[in-house]
Amino acid sequence: MNQPLTVTLARKAGGRVTVIALGAAFATLLAMPLLHLLPADSALHLSAYSLTLTGKILCYAIVALALDLVWGYAGLLSLGHGLFFALGGYAMGMYLMRQASGDSLPAFMTFLSWNELPWYWAGTQHFLWALCLVVLVPGALAFAFGYFAFRSRIRGVYFSIMTQALTFAGMLLFFRNETGFGGNNGFTDFRSILGFPITAPGTRAALFLATVALLAASLLLGWRLARSKFGRVLTALRDAENRLMFCGYDPRGYKLFVWTLSAVLCGLAGALFVPQVGIINPSEMSPTNSIEAAVWVALGGRGTLLGPLLGAGVVNGAKSWFTVAFPEYWLFFLGALFIVVTLYLPRGLLGLLRKEKEQ
């Protein structure tokens, strides 16, 4: 009789601790741009490097959260989310390149002896149209791919292989100079956004706050979906798709919706990534990046929403240190990390923390 009550109280206490920790984390994130705006000689001043690095990791955390929606809840392991992230980044990069070049052609087009802008660059000098492209291009591609894949009932490892092939094909396409996206150099040398200098402290702070707002909105959206009937259907879809179909549900619509939503979130994360980091090139579409995103989710704990955020922070923090101290060993460390998590932490770091609290 006492055990259910004890378990209930423990869960409630754990929920309060989670809310307090999450609130403290977001309060710290909101304070960071304010510290960056302090005078450079202040003891509390936060450097541009630290703010940019944290903003970059937050963008990756949004990608991890988006991947968790399709893998952790719907059971669709995607190895191609890097493509959607890069497409959103390229859409924003087109706008930033038009802002930098003014009325003339972007510098890389002049170097390649282009005489006019390609038709798909039309309207990219307008920020609102660029935002539309950030949402529409990844969303349309994900919808088209998902429609035919789910219609053909492709799932499991075959779905993962197809998504990996999709992002690899996109990377090869964008590497070509004649596509009009800068080839292997991509887009760089951005100067302004909405008329503000892109390297100004105020602009950096505003971009960082926008990233925090998108992360909070994505987390809230994922939480609402997970607690709704839609989320319960997704979980049933992950655990027993055939039984769900026998109950009268058509899984294709649920898969297609969460797959497209996940791609749009990745596109938005990519759009905020580019002005903060200052570059976008086809290497962001590398299958290795998409596999790395799966490691973030697995390490943090898939199907938990908060776990992928934790995993993205831990892995990218370790990557920032490893690539400086031991750059040649980073990929070995990443592979070993994935093996250890798969064998000994099937529920990820968040599952390990919850297990310790219950004990």
Buried (B, 14 or more C-beta within 10 A) or exposed (E): EEEEEEEEEBEEEBEEEBEEEBEEBBEEBBEBBEBBBEEEEEEEBBEEEEBBBBBBBBBBBBBBBBBBBBBBBBBBBBBBBBBBBBBBBBBBBBBBBBBBBEEEBBBBBEEBEBEEBEEEBEBBBEBEBBBEBBBBBBBBBBBEBBBEBBEEEBBEEEBBEBBBEBBBEBBEEBBEBEEBBBBEBBBBEBEBBEEEEBBEBEBBBBBBBBBBEBBBEBBEBBEEBBEEEBBEBBBBBBEEBEEBEEEEBEBBEBBBBBBBBBBBBBBBBBBBBBBBBBBBBBBBBBBEBBBBBBBBBBBBBBBBBBBBBBBBBBBBEBBEEBEEEEEEEBEEBBEEBBEEBEEEBEBBBBBBBBEEEEE
